[in-house]
Amino acid sequence: MSARSLKVTLTRRLPDAVETRMRELFDARLNLTDRPMTREELAEAMATSDVLVPTITDRIDAGLIAGASESLKMIANFGAGTEHIDVSAAQARGILVSNTPGVLTEDTADLAMTLILAVSRRVVEGAEALRAGRFEGWTPTWMMGRKLWGKRLGIVGMGRIGQALARRARAFGLQVHYHNRKPLGPMIEEDLGATHWDDLDAMLPRMDLISLNTPATPETHHILSADRLSRLQPHAIVINTARGELIDEAALASALNGNRLGGVGLDVFEHEPAVHPGLLHHPRAVLLPHLGSATVESRQDMGDRVILNVMTFANGHRPPDRVLPAV
């Protein structure tokens, strides 16, 4: 089949330049409303397409994949994470899955560093106080945060984004520690000034800040459980720009409201888009609406990567970003 006749369905609005290029290259069907597709609409798209381009808002489970037509041969995800796609079920049906890794690394690391700064220095709380007319001039003891220089940052998940965050953290004088399935090589550890911990439970109580940068898997679900949150120091700050289900959000809200945490900075939520009410209005919670890759450049790069994967597939070759089932 030629690329031009390939039926490619986009489940959400993508940047205009990406959509236009897809229309030029493929028989692309756009979602101009940007409303998330219902399960029934996803099923219809998978029954009438050669390629589906979903996003994190689309749960492509085994049931949907079982109902897909024989013509559906590729799921080209717009995004790096693929936990919303049953990759094993897709492979069993002969459907190739791809993603867009690497292109959002720097932007997500920027946002994690932004949250570290914002929570530590009470930036959002201070800005809201100013707007509300509560600023009456400088005083020696009002709105005091905590300095970063010399503090210990524990990074959970030292992949591309974790390492990019470590480089930023070093520039702010933070001591970098990390927990990972496997330690980095000695040269990388030396470059990052990073200390590896095999035991996450041993690392947590010694850190001033914790940043979650690991994928969502069955093993990492609630990796910050109520028990692990209780191990943190009362002044510790928790940052999450990865996936909401990494944290027991109810336990996090309880710890914050019980003054057992210094603050939280979250870009993702366990039951997104819902946010636990115990976090929503807390002054020491900086909450963002999933902005990790939300830059013009990153979203364009993600779209370009999708196009590259689909075009490579259309030309009879294996896409560079093929995703295989977890072992």
C-alpha positions in Angstrom: 0.0 0.0 0.0 1.3 3.5 -0.9 1.7 6.0 1.9 -0.8 8.3 0.2 -3.6 5.8 0.5 -2.8 4.8 4.1 -5.8 5.6 6.3 -4.4 7.3 9.3 -6.7 8.4 12.1 -5.6 11.1 14.7 -7.6 10.8 17.9 -6.8 14.4 19.1 -5.9 17.8 17.6 -2.2 18.0 16.9 -0.2 21.1 15.9 -1.4 22.6 12.6 1.9 21.9 10.8 1.8 18.3 11.9 -1.8 17.8 10.8 -1.1 19.5 7.5 1.9 17.4 6.7 0.0 14.2 7.6 -2.7 15.3 5.1 -0.1 15.8 2.5 1.5 12.3 3.1 -1.4 10.1 4.0 -5.2 9.7 3.9 -5.3 11.4 7.3 -8.5 11.8 9.3 -8.4 14.6 11.8 -10.3 15.2 15.0 -11.0 18.9 14.6 -13.0 19.2 17.8 -10.1 18.0 20.0 -12.7 16.2 22.2 -11.3 12.9 23.5 -12.8 10.0 21.6 -15.3 7.8 23.3 -14.6 4.0 23.5 -17.2 3.5 20.7 -15.5 6.1 18.5 -12.1 4.5 19.2 -13.5 1.1 18.2 -14.9 2.6 15.0 -11.6 4.3 14.2 -9.7 1.0 14.8 -12.2 -0.8 12.5 -11.7 1.6 9.6 -8.0 2.6 9.8 -4.7 1.3 8.7 -2.9 3.4 11.4 -4.2 4.9 14.6 -2.4 7.9 16.2 -3.6 8.0 19.8 -2.4 10.0 22.8 -2.3 9.4 26.5 -6.0 10.2 26.8 -6.9 7.1 24.8 -7.0 3.7 26.6 -6.3 1.1 23.9 -6.9 -2.1 25.8 -7.1 -5.7 24.8 -10.8 -5.5 24.1 -10.5 -2.7 21.6 -7.5 -4.4 20.0 -9.5 -7.6 19.6 -12.2 -5.7 17.8 -9.8 -3.9 15.4 -10.0 -4.7 11.7 -7.4 -6.8 9.9 -6.4 -3.6 8.1 -5.1 -1.9 11.3 -1.4 -2.6 11.3 0.1 0.2 13.4 -0.6 2.2 16.5 1.7 5.2 16.3 1.5 6.9 19.7 1.9 10.6 20.0 3.9 10.6 23.2 6.7 8.6 24.9 4.6 6.7 27.4 2.7 3.6 26.2 1.1 2.3 29.4 -2.3 3.2 28.0 -1.8 0.7 25.2 -1.9 -3.0 25.6 1.3 -3.6 23.7 1.2 -7.4 24.2 -2.3 -7.7 22.8 -1.3 -5.5 19.8 1.7 -7.7 19.1 -0.4 -10.8 19.3 -2.7 -9.3 16.6 0.3 -8.4 14.4 -0.2 -4.7 15.1 3.0 -2.7 15.5 3.2 0.0 18.3 5.6 3.0 18.2 6.1 6.0 20.4 8.1 9.3 20.4 10.9 8.9 22.9 13.6 11.5 23.6 12.0 14.5 22.1 10.4 15.7 25.3 13.4 15.0 27.6 14.7 18.6 28.0 11.3 20.2 28.3 10.1 17.8 31.0 13.4 18.2 32.9 12.9 22.0 32.7 9.5 21.7 34.3 10.7 19.4 37.1 13.4 22.0 37.9 10.7 24.7 37.8 8.6 22.9 40.3 11.6 22.3 42.6 12.2 26.1 42.6 8.6 27.1 42.8 7.8 24.8 45.8 11.1 25.5 47.6 10.8 29.3 47.4 7.0 29.4 47.7 6.7 31.3 44.4 3.1 30.5 43.6 2.0 31.2 47.2 3.8 34.5 47.1 2.4 35.6 43.8 -1.1 34.8 45.0 -0.6 36.7 48.2 0.5 39.7 46.1 -2.5 39.6 43.9 -4.8 39.2 46.9 -3.4 42.4 48.4 -1.7 40.7 51.3 1.7 42.2 50.6 2.4 45.0 53.0 6.1 45.4 52.4 9.2 43.4 53.2 9.5 41.8 56.6 12.3 39.6 58.0 10.1 36.5 58.6 7.3 36.5 56.1 7.0 33.9 53.2 10.3 32.2 54.0 11.2 29.2 51.8 14.2 27.0 51.7 17.5 27.4 49.8 18.5 24.7 47.3 22.3 25.0 47.5 23.7 22.0 49.3 20.4 20.1 49.6 20.0 16.5 48.5 17.8 15.6 45.6 16.7 11.9 45.2 15.8 11.1 41.6 13.6 7.9 41.2 14.2 6.7 37.7 17.5 7.8 36.0 16.6 7.5 32.4 16.9 10.4 29.9 14.7 12.8 31.9 16.2 11.9 35.2 19.7 12.5 33.9 18.6 15.8 32.3 17.2 16.9 35.6 20.4 15.8 37.4 22.4 18.2 35.1 20.1 21.1 36.0 20.2 20.2 39.7 24.0 20.3 39.8 24.0 23.8 38.4 21.8 24.8 41.4 24.3 23.2 43.9 22.1 20.2 44.7 23.7 16.9 45.7 22.3 14.3 43.3 21.3 10.8 44.5 19.2 8.3 42.5 17.4 5.0 42.6 17.2 3.0 39.4 16.8 -0.6 38.4 20.4 -0.6 37.4 23.2 1.8 38.3 24.5 4.1 35.7 28.0 3.5 34.4 30.9 5.1 36.5 31.6 7.7 33.8 28.0 8.9 33.8 27.8 8.9 37.6 31.0 11.0 37.7 29.7 13.4 35.1 26.4 13.9 37.0 28.0 13.8 40.4 25.3 11.2 41.2 25.2 8.6 44.0 23.3 5.4 43.4 21.1 3.7 46.0 20.0 0.1 45.4 17.4 0.4 48.2 14.8 3.1 47.7 13.6 2.8 51.3 17.2 3.6 52.5 17.5 6.6 50.2 14.2 8.3 50.9 14.7 9.4 54.6 18.0 11.0 53.7 16.7 13.3 50.9 15.5 16.9 51.0 13.7 16.6 47.7 12.3 13.6 45.8 11.6 13.7 42.0 9.8 10.9 40.3 11.0 10.3 36.7 10.2 6.6 36.1 7.7 5.1 33.7 4.4 3.8 35.0 4.4 0.0 35.2 2.8 -2.5 37.5 6.0 -2.5 39.5 6.1 1.3 39.9 2.4 1.7 40.8 2.3 3.7 44.1 6.1 3.5 44.3 5.6 6.4 46.8 3.1 4.5 49.0 1.8 5.7 52.4 4.5 3.8 54.0 7.3 5.3 51.9 5.8 8.8 52.3 6.1 8.3 56.0 9.8 7.7 55.7 10.4 11.2 54.3 11.7 14.1 56.4 9.0 16.6 57.4 10.6 19.3 55.3 11.0 17.1 52.3 9.4 18.1 48.9 7.9 15.7 46.4 8.0 16.4 42.7 6.2 14.3 40.1 6.4 15.1 36.3 6.1 11.4 35.2 2.8 9.7 35.9 0.2 10.3 38.6 -0.2 6.6 39.5 3.4 6.6 40.9 2.1 8.2 44.1 -0.7 7.2 46.5 -2.4 10.6 46.1 -4.7 10.2 49.1 -1.7 9.4 51.3 0.2 12.3 49.8 -2.6 14.7 50.6 -2.8 13.3 54.2 0.9 13.7 54.7 0.9 17.3 53.4 -2.2 18.3 55.4 -0.7 16.7 58.5 2.5 18.7 58.2 4.5 15.6 57.5 5.8 17.0 54.2 7.3 20.4 53.3 5.5 20.7 49.9 4.6 19.0 46.6 5.0 20.0 43.0 2.8 17.9 40.6 2.3 18.0 36.9 0.4 14.7 36.8 -2.3 13.2 38.9 -3.4 9.7 39.9 -7.0 10.1 38.5 -6.3 12.8 36.0 -7.9 15.2 35.2 -9.3 15.0 38.8 -7.1 16.2 41.6 -7.4 15.0 45.2 -9.3 17.8 47.1 -6.8 17.7 49.9 -4.2 18.9 47.4 -6.2 21.3 45.3 -6.1 24.3 47.5 -3.2 23.6 49.8 -0.8 26.6 49.9 2.3 24.3 49.7 1.1 22.4 46.7 2.1 23.7 43.3 -0.2 21.9 40.8 0.1 22.2 37.0 -2.2 20.8 34.3 0.2 18.2 32.7 2.5 20.7 31.0 5.6 18.5 30.8 5.9 18.4 27.0 3.8 21.5 26.4 6.2 23.6 24.4 5.7 24.5 20.7 9.0 22.8 19.9 8.4 19.6 21.8 4.9 19.0 20.4 6.1 19.7 16.9 9.0 17.3 17.4 6.6 14.6 18.7 4.5 15.0 15.6 7.5 14.8 13.3 8.5 11.6 15.1 5.1 10.1 14.5 5.3 11.0 10.8 8.7 9.4 10.6 7.5 6.2 12.2 4.4 6.0 10.0 6.3 6.8 6.8 9.0 4.2 7.6 6.2 1.6 8.2 4.5 2.6 4.9 7.8 2.1 3.1 8.0 -1.5 4.4 10.7 -0.9 7.1 10.6 -1.2 10.8 9.9 2.1 12.5 12.8 3.5 14.5 10.7 3.8 17.7 9.0 0.4 17.7 7.7 -0.5 21.2 7.9 -4.2 22.4 6.0 -5.7 25.2 7.7 -5.5 28.6 9.6 -8.6 29.6 
